[in-house]
Amino acid sequence: QVQLVESGGGLVQAGESLRLSCVASGLTFGAYGMAWFRQAPGKERDFVTFIERNANLITYVDSVKGRFTTSRDNAKNTVWLQMNSLKPDDTGVYFCAAKFGGGDRDSKNPRAFNYWGQGTQVTVSS
């Protein structure tokens, strides 16, 4: 079966960095666009970043531009999220998600994604 397994979360102070990883299995990884979403307590799951299946297109929510970088290695079935200059507002559970096909259509819509990981907690203290 398909599995997406995130890791790398933790508790950090504002200004510090974390690197999240998401390892996929059970699917043809290079056929899927990958995204990171985050969910703060009591809030909806929000889009953070999307990387197209061949990494030809990468998008970010405005609030993380210049601080977060997403990348992928299709040979390793892995997508990463490098988070620098973390802020308390970045706190939440971070989920990776896979969407079949190319392009970035509906890439910010959680309902468009086929598979999800279990999430990893990121807590940024002030």
C-alpha positions in Angstrom: 0.0 0.0 0.0 1.0 3.6 -0.4 2.8 5.2 2.5 4.1 8.7 3.1 6.2 9.0 6.2 7.3 12.4 7.5 10.1 13.0 9.9 12.3 15.9 11.2 9.8 17.8 13.2 10.6 19.1 16.7 10.7 22.0 19.1 12.9 24.9 18.2 13.2 28.6 19.1 12.3 31.4 16.8 14.9 32.0 14.2 16.2 28.4 14.1 15.9 25.9 11.3 14.4 22.5 10.7 14.5 20.1 7.8 11.5 17.9 7.2 11.6 14.7 5.1 8.9 12.7 3.5 9.7 9.2 2.2 7.2 7.6 -0.1 6.6 4.0 -0.9 4.1 1.9 -2.8 3.7 4.4 -5.6 5.6 5.7 -8.7 7.0 8.7 -7.0 8.0 10.5 -10.1 4.4 10.5 -11.3 3.2 12.6 -8.4 3.5 16.2 -7.5 4.2 16.6 -3.8 3.1 19.3 -1.4 3.5 20.2 2.2 0.5 21.4 4.2 0.4 22.5 7.8 -2.4 22.5 10.4 -2.3 24.6 13.6 -4.5 23.6 16.5 -8.2 24.5 15.8 -7.4 25.6 12.3 -7.8 24.2 8.8 -5.0 22.4 6.9 -3.2 25.1 4.9 -1.0 24.9 1.9 2.7 25.6 2.4 4.5 24.5 -0.8 4.2 22.4 -3.9 6.8 20.8 -6.1 5.8 19.5 -9.5 6.7 15.9 -10.2 9.9 16.8 -12.2 10.6 19.8 -9.9 10.1 22.1 -12.9 7.6 24.2 -10.9 7.7 25.1 -7.3 5.2 27.3 -5.5 5.1 28.7 -1.9 2.6 30.4 0.2 3.6 34.0 0.6 4.3 33.8 4.3 7.2 31.3 3.8 8.8 32.7 0.7 12.5 33.3 1.2 12.5 31.2 4.4 11.4 27.7 3.2 12.7 25.6 0.4 11.3 22.4 -0.9 13.2 19.9 -3.0 12.8 16.3 -4.1 14.9 13.3 -5.3 12.8 11.0 -7.4 15.5 8.3 -7.2 15.1 8.3 -3.4 11.4 8.7 -3.3 11.9 11.6 -1.0 10.8 15.2 -0.7 12.3 17.7 1.8 11.2 20.9 3.3 14.0 23.1 4.6 12.6 25.7 7.0 14.8 28.6 8.1 14.2 31.6 10.2 11.3 29.9 11.9 8.5 31.9 13.5 6.0 31.0 16.2 3.3 31.3 13.4 5.0 28.3 11.7 3.9 26.0 14.5 1.6 23.2 13.5 1.5 19.6 12.2 3.2 19.4 8.8 1.8 16.9 6.3 3.2 15.8 3.0 0.8 14.9 0.3 1.0 13.4 -3.2 -1.1 14.4 -6.2 -1.0 12.3 -9.3 0.0 13.9 -12.6 1.9 16.9 -13.9 1.3 20.6 -13.6 0.1 22.5 -10.6 -3.6 22.5 -11.1 -5.4 22.5 -7.8 -2.0 22.1 -6.1 -3.2 24.3 -3.1 -6.4 22.3 -2.6 -6.1 19.5 0.0 -8.9 17.7 -1.7 -6.9 17.3 -4.9 -4.3 15.1 -3.2 -4.4 11.3 -3.4 -2.2 10.4 -0.5 -1.2 11.9 2.8 1.4 11.2 5.5 0.6 11.0 9.2 2.2 14.4 9.9 5.1 15.6 12.0 4.8 18.3 14.7 6.7 21.5 14.4 6.7 23.8 17.4 8.4 27.2 17.4 8.8 29.0 20.7 9.2 32.8 20.9 
